[in-house]
């Protein structure tokens, strides 16, 4: 059984178009699929589940759709918090949180703090995240520490780099398995450093059908 599973939840738009439904329907049904996956991960003893919920590129989508997604994320965290506590799930959010709505930033901090001591599944939401962003921010942090004399250039190792990446919130930062739905066969700027030795599974099902 893999310790860490990462998922690119792809195909929501196509799922809605196939059914002549508004985009908001596919996102709501996508949340149901995510809830099912969280339940299964808890049952099977997976330690970390990282879901690519919103990329930095997604900010370029129409404002209405972005607002719908932000509201859904906030609703999901509020509505599912009691269940997360019952399931012993720890919540972490990675990505550029400064771009998130203020209310979501506040809720993110509260939920992370409330679930911090839970020891079951760690559920990591990648929100406003990209692998390139993660690596750039890590480089900036190491450059600052080098400039301040905290570390020397020759001290920089893979372990030092991993300490500065967003996934340093987890004991298992490297996914054993990446699943992407919808039949697309690419990783779309997700966990670029962390996926070095990950098994990749591309499935044809659209996310809401997965």
N, C-alpha and C positions, 0 to 999 in steps of 0.2 A: 504494500500500500504506500503510495507517495506521501511524504510528509507535507509537501507544499505543492498546491495546484494553483496555477494562474489561468485566468479565463478572459478572453476577448469576446465580449457579448455583442456579436455582430448580426445584422440582418433585420433589425427592427423596422426600418423603413419599408423594405421589400415585403415583410410580413403584413404590414398595414395596407400597402398598395394592392397586394393579391386579394385582399378582402374588401377593398374600396372603403377603408376606414381612415379617419383622421389620424395624424401622427401621434396624438396624445394617447390613443387606444393602445398602440403598440408599446409605448413606454410603460403603461400601466400593466399590460400583460407580461412585459419583460420583468417587472418587479416580482410577479408571481413565480416566474421561472427561477429568478434569483433566490427567492425564499425557499423553493424546493431544493435548490442546489445546496443552500446553507444547511437545511435539515439533513440531507444525505451526508454531507461532509461531517456533521456532528455525529451521525450514527456510525459512520465508517471509521472514525478516529483520525481523520485528516487533521493535521496540526495548524496549517495555514492555508487560507483561501484568499487569493488576491484577484480582485475583479477590476477590469479596465472600464470604469464607469463614465469617464468624461476626459477626453484628451485636450491638450492645449490647443490643438487645431479646431476642436469643436466650438471654440469661442467665435469662429467665423460663421457659424450657422445663423439662420434668421433669429432675431432677438426673441420672438415669441416662443420658438421651440426651446431656446436656451432657458428662458424663464420657466417654461413648463418643467424642464428637466431639473432645474435647481429646486423648484417647489416640490417635485417628487422625491428628490434626495432628502430634503428636509423632512417631508412627511414620513418617509420610510424610517429614518433614524428615530423620530419621535414615536411612531406607532409600534415599532418593533423592539424598542428598548427593554420593555419588561420581559419580552420573550428572549432577547439576548441574555438577560440576566438569568432567566430560568435555565437556559441552555449552557450557561457558563462561557459565553462567547465574549472575547475581547475585541473591541473595535479600534482600528487604527485608520487614519486617513493620510495619504501621501499625495504630494503635488503642491502646486503654487496656490496655497490657501488665501493669499492676499487678494486674488482675483475673485474669490467666492463672495456672494452676498454676505453682508455683515451678520445677518441673523444665522446663516449657515455656518459662518466662522465660529460664532459663539456656541452654537449647538454642537459642532464638531469637538470643540474643547471640552464641553461638559460631558459628552458621551464617552470620549476617550478617558476622561478622568473617572467617571462612574464605573466603567468596565475594566479599568486598568489591572485590577487584581484577579480577574477571571482567568482560569487556567486551562479552559478547554480550547476550542477552535479560536484562532486569531483570524478575524475577518478584516482584510485590508482593502479599503476603497481607494482606487487611484482616481482622484478627482483633480481636474486641471493639471494633468500629469503627462509627461512624455519622457522617454528614455534620454533623449538629448538634453532636455531641461535638467534632468537629474544629474547627468554627468557634468554639465556646465556649472551647476551650483556646487557640486563636489570639488571641481577644479578651483573655483573661487575661494572656497573655504580652505583648501590646502595651501593655495597661494598666500592667503592672509596669514596663516600659521607659519609659513616659511618666512614671510617678510618680517613677522614679529619675533622670529627666532625660536618659536615653540618646537618646530621640527626642522631638520636639515634636508636638502634635496635628496641626499643618499639614503635618508630614512624612509622615503616614500615606498611603500610596498603595496601589494594587492590588499592586504589586511587594512592598511591605513585608508586606502581608497574606499573600501567597503564600509568603514566606520562613518564616512561622510555621505554615503548615499542614503536616499530616503528609506530604503528597506532595512536600515540599521535598527529599526523598531522591532525587528523580528529575530528570534533565535535561528530561524531557517530562512535566510534571505534569498536562497537560490531555488527557484521552482524545479521540482522533479518532472513536472508535466505541465505543458501549456496546451490549452484547448481553445481553438477559435471556431466559432460557428459560422454558418452561411456559405461555406465552400471556398471562401477567399483564402489564399495560401501566402500570407505575409504576416509579419509581426507588428507592422504599423507603429514603429517608434515606441514600443512598450518594453520596459525592463531590459534595455539593450545590453548592459553589463551583466545582469543577473541571469540571462538566458544562455550563457556560454555553453553549458552542457545539458540543457533541458531537452527532454523528449517533446516533440511537437506533434500535435494531433489536430488535423483540420477536418471538421465534420460538415456535412452538407446541410444539416438541419438549420433553419433560421433560429435565432436565439429564443423566441417565445415558444418554439416547438421543441426545444432541446430537453 
